[in-house]
Amino acid sequence: MKEGYKEVEIVSNNQIARDIFEMKVATNFDNTSIIPGQFYMLRNWEYDPLLSRPFSVCEVEKDTLTFLYKVVGRGTEILSKIKPTDKLNILGPLGNGFNLNIRGKVAVVSGGIGIAPLVYLVKRLKTNIDFYAGFQNEVYYLDKIKGYVENVYISTEDGSIGEKGFITDILEIERYDTIFTCGPTVMMKKIVEMGNHKTDIFVSMENIMACGMGSCLGCSIKTTNGMKRVCKEGPVFDGKEVIFSE
């Protein structure tokens, strides 16, 4: 086992939509300090692939953690095959997480698998929340936020469910004091561009990570305050400080 990692046991690892899996692990350590937006590095292999995979914390219970992830390559393909009672090595919680001491009317905006860290967020926020969820076609995991938000707005690119188009097409940003968002970079960039000086916008970046500890600098992004490491100073940033690439 790599240094710093903890061994946990798989409780369940189920496919819930095309290429989307929900993994629940049993923990033997205290979960109560985890902040929404933080993540873990996961692996159940020794050397190949070389890198662990970063997964946002989706739900937290006393003795379990839940991760929601998309199969996009070899590492996540391997993780999608593990079964209940199998062992998994995890490192974390890592990163800064979302600020829960916020003001006014709140919108939480997800794009695709970006919904993962936002589920735990809405369960921890103590305020009025509207949830905006954008998907390509299949809609998933919205049942997990029922009872925690006032309104849910849905868009799909093919128009099969909710509004046709992108979630930014139906987001009325001027209605909100604070916005939390996670999803494709182009979506978060658009939200920041739509904003004004009165609305606080916090983005959770999804950059590729290698170490997860801030040592390799591979996940660094440009900000108005210089280069920042997504795994260390992030993954949550003030959206107005991020310099999004064209």
CORMOWO-V267322 format. One record per helix or strand. SS is the DSSP state (H for helix, E for strand). FROM is the first residue (numbers start at 0). TO is the last residue. If there is no record, write none. Layout:
# CORMOWO-V267322
[[SS & FROM & TO] [SS & FROM & TO]]
This chain:
# CORMOWO-V267322
[[E & 5 & 16] [E & 19 & 25] [E & 38 & 42] [E & 52 & 59] [E & 63 & 69] [H & 73 & 78] [E & 86 & 93] [E & 105 & 110] [H & 111 & 123] [E & 128 & 134] [H & 141 & 144] [E & 150 & 155] [E & 162 & 163] [H & 166 & 168] [H & 172 & 174] [E & 177 & 181] [H & 184 & 193] [E & 199 & 203] [E & 219 & 222] [E & 225 & 228] [E & 235 & 237] [H & 238 & 240] [E & 241 & 241]]
